[in-house]
Amino acid sequence: VQLVESGGGLVQAGGSLRLSCAASGFVLDDYAIGWFRQVPGGGREGISCISSRDGTTYYADSVKGRFTISYDNAKRTVYLQMNSLKPEDTAVYYCAADVLGGSLISTAQTMGVMPTFNYWGQGTQVTVSS
């Protein structure tokens, strides 16, 4: 499985960015793709994920209402539209994926936290200036 991210950069507070992640190598159609972020010295925070099978989504409370995840099945690309960005959104954003997407999304919705995914992209920096 290969995940290739793009779209990070520098933006002022209140602005918007869209991240993309192109996925390849999945044999089955039931998988989840999501986004984690990490600040220097901190752990990785799972912020959103989507099921390839039915489009079910999960959002962490920290981004709910500001970020929107979507999936283009034909392009096998997931997008994260980030609006109303805040300085505290500054982090390296990682695309991640794993199989059995329905189960992963259900777990995230039930537990209120995204489980660990097995496949990772290289990460892209998002910096929000105040």
C-alpha positions in Angstrom: 0.0 0.0 0.0 1.3 3.4 -0.9 0.0 6.8 0.3 1.2 10.0 -1.3 0.2 13.3 0.4 0.1 16.8 -0.9 -1.3 20.2 -0.1 0.4 21.4 3.1 1.8 24.9 3.5 1.7 28.1 5.4 -1.6 30.0 5.9 -2.8 32.7 8.2 -5.2 32.0 11.0 -8.8 31.9 9.7 -7.6 30.7 6.3 -8.1 27.4 4.5 -6.0 24.5 3.1 -6.9 21.3 1.4 -4.8 18.2 1.8 -4.8 15.3 -0.6 -3.8 11.7 -0.2 -3.6 9.3 -3.2 -3.8 5.7 -2.2 -2.7 2.6 -4.2 -2.2 -1.1 -3.6 -5.3 -2.0 -1.8 -6.6 -5.4 -2.9 -10.0 -5.3 -1.2 -12.5 -2.5 -1.4 -13.2 -2.2 2.3 -10.7 0.1 3.9 -10.4 3.4 5.8 -8.2 6.3 5.0 -7.7 9.0 7.6 -5.5 11.9 8.8 -3.4 12.1 11.9 -1.3 15.1 13.0 1.7 15.4 15.2 3.4 18.4 16.8 7.1 18.3 17.8 7.5 16.3 21.0 3.9 15.3 21.0 1.9 12.2 20.1 0.0 11.6 17.0 -3.7 12.7 17.1 -6.2 11.0 14.8 -8.4 13.8 13.5 -10.6 12.3 10.8 -11.2 9.2 8.7 -13.5 7.9 6.1 -14.7 4.5 4.9 -14.1 3.6 1.3 -17.1 1.3 1.3 -19.9 3.7 2.4 -18.3 7.0 3.1 -18.9 6.9 6.8 -16.8 9.5 8.6 -15.3 10.3 11.9 -14.0 13.6 13.2 -12.2 14.4 16.4 -13.8 17.1 18.5 -10.8 19.4 17.9 -11.6 19.7 14.2 -15.4 19.0 14.0 -17.2 21.7 12.2 -14.1 23.1 10.6 -12.6 20.2 8.7 -14.3 18.0 6.1 -13.0 14.7 4.8 -14.1 13.3 1.4 -13.1 10.4 -0.8 -13.0 10.2 -4.6 -13.3 6.5 -5.3 -12.4 6.8 -9.0 -9.1 8.5 -8.2 -8.6 6.6 -4.9 -7.9 9.9 -3.3 -9.0 11.3 0.0 -9.2 15.0 0.7 -9.2 17.0 3.9 -10.6 20.4 3.5 -9.5 22.5 6.5 -11.3 25.8 7.1 -11.1 28.3 9.9 -7.6 27.2 10.7 -6.1 28.1 14.0 -2.4 28.4 15.1 -3.0 25.2 17.2 -3.7 23.3 14.0 0.0 23.7 13.2 1.5 20.2 12.8 2.8 17.6 10.5 -0.2 15.9 8.9 0.0 12.2 8.0 -2.3 10.3 5.8 -2.9 6.7 7.0 -4.9 3.7 5.9 -5.9 0.2 6.9 -8.2 -2.6 5.8 -11.7 -3.3 7.3 -12.7 0.3 7.1 -16.1 -0.2 8.5 -14.8 -1.7 11.7 -12.2 1.1 12.1 -14.8 3.8 11.6 -17.2 2.1 14.0 -14.4 1.8 16.6 -13.5 5.5 16.3 -17.1 6.6 16.6 -17.6 4.4 19.7 -14.4 5.1 21.5 -14.1 8.7 20.5 -10.5 8.2 19.3 -9.1 6.8 16.1 -7.4 3.4 16.3 -3.9 2.9 15.0 -3.6 2.4 11.2 -1.0 0.2 9.6 -0.1 2.1 6.5 1.3 5.7 6.5 2.3 8.5 4.2 5.4 10.6 4.5 3.7 13.6 6.1 3.1 17.1 5.1 3.7 20.3 7.1 0.8 22.6 7.9 1.7 25.9 9.5 -0.9 28.4 10.7 0.4 31.8 11.6 -1.4 34.1 14.0 
